[in-house]
Amino acid sequence: MTPTGTVSAPASRMRRALWAIPLIPLVLGGVGWWMEAGAGPESSGEDGAWEASSPFGVPNPAPRKSGGGMGGPTGSVPGVAVQDPARSPEEAERDARRQLWAQRLARAKQTLESYMKATRYPPESRPASEHPDQMEMAEPERTRPLNKDGSDIQLRLKQDRVFVVGDEVVHFFVGCEDARRMPRPCQVVSASAHEAEHMPGAGGMPAVPLHFSDDGAAGDALSGDGTFTGRFQPSKQGFPIYSGTLRVDVQVRSGSAEGTAFFDIMYTPSPPALFTGQVREVLEQGSLQLYLGIQVQKAGRYVVAGRVDDESGMPFAHVSFNEELKRGEQEVKLTIAGNLVRDEVPTFPLKLRDVEGFLLKERGDPDRELMTSLRGYVHTTNDYPPTSFSAAEWQSPERRRYLDELNRDVIEAQTYLDGIDREEAPPRP
């Protein structure tokens, strides 16, 4: 509560002092104006010398700019921003065009740089870092809820291959766990293999029952570990001449909860070609070529892919082949680009592993006929010094055409921008 009564003399003096504080900037401003107006060119010394400090020895925050302002034709009041005269419509339009073409130039340069970087190696010889998902053969593993009834039970599903050829066998693994990934009781109640529903003419072949067990036999790793294993050999279990996608449905129970899941495989009963396993190694034009032998039964376009590790087993490169092959003894060329070796500096010898391939079909479903894969290490190269390899970037007519086009975009944007900068500013009114 504010006290009432007569104000004492000290309080009166204090109030007068507080009222005087707001007047200080006005007094200082007047002193500055008087000193500037009275000094004149003769007493000001060198141009800009006075504004280096205030009358009280305190440096000004910034040098004064000549031109119109509250401080007169040659000065400004400290702390007050000097406003540039308004731009003319022509200047504003020119600045807008300059900003637009500067953005276009930056975008054109970035596109050119990105394309050059992405295509410095040939498409068939790429660093492993670009294809981390392709450096291992497909052995998918996933989890999914057992059912939609609110149970926290998850199914853990895995298969040791997706592509199955001829008499090959695929194993499926089913386990149960809770939200903390702790094992829970699990049982595969039933399982069956059949044509996938999306295949043309599906349903023409009867489903085949499959057996899942946890007894340490028929591909099951450990008895009683809670993981149930199913073994499926399409050529001997109902699908000897079928070609396409097969689906395995499983019914799983954990305690009182029960649900379903499925696995898919792609099956080819008879491979269109066979790898011989023979590799011919040649250093050509600064790159290392691995010529892999193949016996072609059906002529056509073949796609082959392999992985290359360094001496320590670290993934180094993904190599591929995509060309037409005639029937008979052939070779597919897997290229290890010289500039990739120079850039990545792998430890030799290099090791080719996990080679797979297929015949690409022009129409129909499935779109391919699978070859039997070469799993594990296939070939170990000789030792080579880095100087054996070329640092030159990959070139092709297509790459040259794209680079020329992207360079033209850069030149066009730069030309427009230079033209705007050369335009003469219109006179001020």
N, C-alpha and C positions, 0 to 999 in steps of 0.2 A: 504493500500500500504506500503511495507517495506521501511524504510528510507535508504538512501545511504550515503556514506562518511566514515570518520575514526571512528572506534569503540573506545569508551571511556575506560579509565582504569577500572572503576567499572564494566562495562559490561564485560570486558575481564576477570576479577576475577570471576564474576558470571558464565561465560561459563566454566571456568576451574573447578569450583566447581560442576557443573552439570555433566561434563565428569567424575568426580571422583566417583559419586554415584554408577554406575554399578560395580566399582571395590571393593566396600565394602564387598559383599558376598565372593569374591575370597580371600580377605585378611583374613576374619574371618575363612573361611574354612581352609586356610593354617595354621593359629594359632592353630585351633583345631587339625589338623593332627600332628603338631609339638608337642603339649602338650601330645597327646595320644601316639605317637611313643617314646617320650623321657621319659615318666613317668615310664613305665615298670611295672611288677607285684608288685615290692616292693613298689613303690610310689603310686600305684593306690588305695591302701586300699582295702576295701571290694569289691567283684565282683559286678559291676553295680553301684558303688557309684558315679563315675564321671559323668555318663550320667544323673544323677538326675538333673543337672543344667549345663548351658553353662558357658564358661569362664567369661561371663559378668553378671552372677547371674540370667539369664532368664531360667526358667525350660524348658527342652526339651519336645516336644509334646508327646513322647512315649519312653519307655525303648528300648535300642538297643537289637537286636537279634543276637546271635552268628551265625556264618556261613558266607559264601561268600557274599560279597557286596562291594560297592565302598569304604567303610570306612575301609577295611582291614578285617582280619579274626575274629576280636572281636568287630567290630563296624560298623556303617553306617553313611552316611551323613544325618543330620537332614533334613526331608522333602522329602527324596527320598524313595519310596516304595521298600521293599525287595521282590524280586521275588523268590517263591519256585522253586526248580528244577522241570523240566518237569516230569509228571507222566509217568510211563511205560504203555504200552498197557494193561498189565494184571491189573494194578491198575485202569485204566480208565474203563475197562470192569466190574470189581468188583463194582466200584462206581455206574455204570449204573444199574447193577442188584440190588444193595442195594436200589437205588431210586425207581425202579420199584416195588419191593416187599414192600417197605414202603408205597407206594401209595395203593397197593392192600390191605395191612393190615388196613389202615385208612378207605378204602371203605368198607371192610368186617365188621369192628366194627360199622360203621355208619349204615349199613344195618341191622345188628343185633339189635342195639339200637332202630332204627325206628320201626322194626317189633314188638319188645317187647312192645313199647309204644302204638302202634296201636291196639294191641290185649290184653291189660291188662284187658279190660272189655269184656263180652260176646257180640257176634254180635247182639243179641236181646235186649241189654240194653246199650244205648250209651248216652253220654252227649249231652245236647241240643246244645252246641257250635259247635258240629260236623255237625249238621243238621239244620242250621238256616232256610233253604228253606223248611223244612218239618215240622216245628213246628206250622204251621197254615194250615188249609185245603185249597185246591186250590180254590182261588177266583181271577183269573188273571185280571190284569189291565195293559193297555199299551196305547201308543200313536203312531200314524203313520200319514204321510202326507195325506191330503184329496185327492190330485191328483198329477200328475207329470208335471203340466203346469206352475210351478214356483210360485204358490200361497203359502203364508206363513201359511195357515190354517192347523191346526193339528186336527185329530180326537182323542178324548179321549174315549177309549173303556173299558168296564168292564162287568164281569158276576159274579153272586153270587155263582155259582158252576160249576164244569166241569162234575162230575159224577152224573147221574140222574137215579133213580130207581123207577119202578112202577108208582105210581100216583104223584110223586114229580114234582114240578114246578121250572123252572129256569128263572131268570130275567136277561135281558141284558140292558146295559146303554150306551148311545151314547151322546157325547157332542162335541162342537167345541171350539177351542181356537187358539190364534195367537202364534208367537214365544216367546212372553213374558208371555205365559200362562194366558193371559187375555181372558175372555169369548167372543165368537163371535156368531152372529146369527146362528142357526142350525135348520135343519129340516130333519127328516127321510122321504124320498119320498116314499120308498117302502121297503118291507122286506119279505123274504120267507125262509122256512125250507125245507131241502131235504137231501137225503143220500149223505154222503161225496163221492167225486169223486173217492177216492182211494179204497173204499170198493168193495169187489167182487160183481159183478152183480148190481152195482150202476145204477140208472136210471129206475129201475123197478117200483118204487113207485112215484106218482106225487108229485111235490112240493106243500107245504101248505103256503098260505099267512099269515103273522103275522102283528100285529098292534103295532106301537110305538106311545106313547103320552107323553105329558108334562102337564098333567092335575091333578096331585096329586092322581090318582086312579090306581087300578090294579098293585100295587107295585111301582108306581112312588112316590118318597119321597116328592117332593115339586112342586106345580103347578107353571109354568112359570119361573123355575130356569135355563132353557136352556139345561137341561139334559132330553133326551127322553128315556123312559123305555118301553121295550118289554117283554111280558110274554109268556112263552112257556111251555105247558104241553103235552109231546109227546103221552102219553097214551090216551089223549082226543082230540088231534089235528093231527090225520092222521097216527100215528105210534104205534098202540096198541100192535103189536106183533113183532115189529122190534127190533133187537139187534145189536148194533154197533155204529159207529160214525155218528152223524147228524151234518149238517152244516147250519148255518143261515146267509144268505147274506143280506146286507143292502145297500141301495142307499141313500146317504146323500148330502144335498145341504146347502151351506153357502154363501149367497149373490149370486154372479154370478158363484162361483166355485162349482163343483159337483164331487163326487167320490164314490167309493165303499169300503166296508170292510166286514169281515166275523167273525163269532164265531163258535167254535166247542164244542160239548158235546159228552160224551160217555153214551149211554143209554142201560139199561137192563130192559126188561118189567116185569120180575118176578124174585125176588132174590132167589139164591140157598140155602140161610140160613138166619136166623134172630137172631139178638142179643136179649137176654132176658132182659138185663139191670141189672141182678143180678151179684154181685161181691163177691167172697169169698177171704178173706185176710188171708195169712199165712206167718209167719216168718220161713223160712226153710234154714238150713245150712248157716246162716249168710246173707241171702238175703231176700228181701220182694217179695212174689209172690202174684199176683192179678189174681185169676181165674175167668174169665168172661164167663157167661153162653151163650150158643148158641144152637139154634135149627137147625140142619142140614137137609135140604131136599135132597141135592145131595151130595153123598160121593165124596171125592177127596182132593186135596191139597189146603188148605186155607192159605191166607196171610192176617194177621190182624195187624194194627198199631194204636198206641195211643200216646198221649202226656201227660207228667207229669209236673205239676207246683209245686212250693213250696207254703208255706202258703200265701205269699204275692201276688201270681199270676205270679211270674217270672218263665219262662221256665227252667226246670231242666233236663229232660231226654226224649229221644225218645225210646219207647218200641215197640217190634214187636213179631210176632208169625208166623212160617212158617212150618206147618206139615200137615200130612194126617189126615183127620177126617172121621169117619164113620157116617152113617145116624143116626139121633135121637138126644137125649139130650146129649150135649157135653160141655166141658169147654176148653177154650183157656187160656194158661198160659202167662201172661205178667210179665216179671221179672224186678225188680229194684235191680241191683247188689249191694251187700254189699260194695265192694271196691269203687264203684262209689259214694255211700252215704258218705263213709269215706273221700274220696278225695274232693268232692264238698261241703259237709257240708250244705245241704239244711235245711231250717226251716220247721219243721213238724207242722201240718199234711201235707202230700202230697196230690195232687188232680189229678186224672185221667180225661182227657177230650178228646173230638173229636176223637172218635174211628171209624175207617173205615176198611172194609175188602172186599175180593173178592175170588172167586173160580178160581184158575189158570187152564186154559185149555191147554192140551198138544199140540193142533194144531188148526189152523184156525184163522180167524180175525173177531171179536176181540179175544184177547188171554185171556179174563177173563169175568166172570159174577159177577156183582157188588152186594154187600149187602147194605142195607139201613144203613147209618151212624148214629152213636150216637153223635149228636152235643151238645156242651157245656160240663159242668162237669158231670161225670158219677159216680165217687166214691171219697170219702175223707177217707184217711187212719187214723189209730190211731197214737198217739204220741209214738216215740221210742227214747231212748237215743242212742248216737253214738256207745256205747259199745255193742249194740245189733247186730251190723253188722260186718262181717268179712272183714279184709283188704287184704285177699289173692287174688292174681291175678287169672283170669279165666284160666282154664286148659282144654285141650281136646287132644285126640290122634293126631289130625292134627296139633295143635299148637306145641306140643312136638316134632313132626317130623320135622317141619320147624325150630324150635329153635336148634335142634341137628344138622341139616344141616348147618345152619348159623354159629353155634359155630365151626363146623369142618372147615369152610372157614377161620375163624379167627385163629384157631390153625395152619392150614397149612401155612398161610401167615407168622405168627410169627416164625414158625419153619424154613422156608426158610430164613427169615431175620436173625435169630440167627446164622444159618449155615454160611451165608456170613460174619457176623462179626467175626466168629471163624476162618475163613480162614487165614493162615499165609501169611503175605505180602511177595512177592518175594524180594530177596536181590537186592539192587541198584547196577548198574554197576560201 
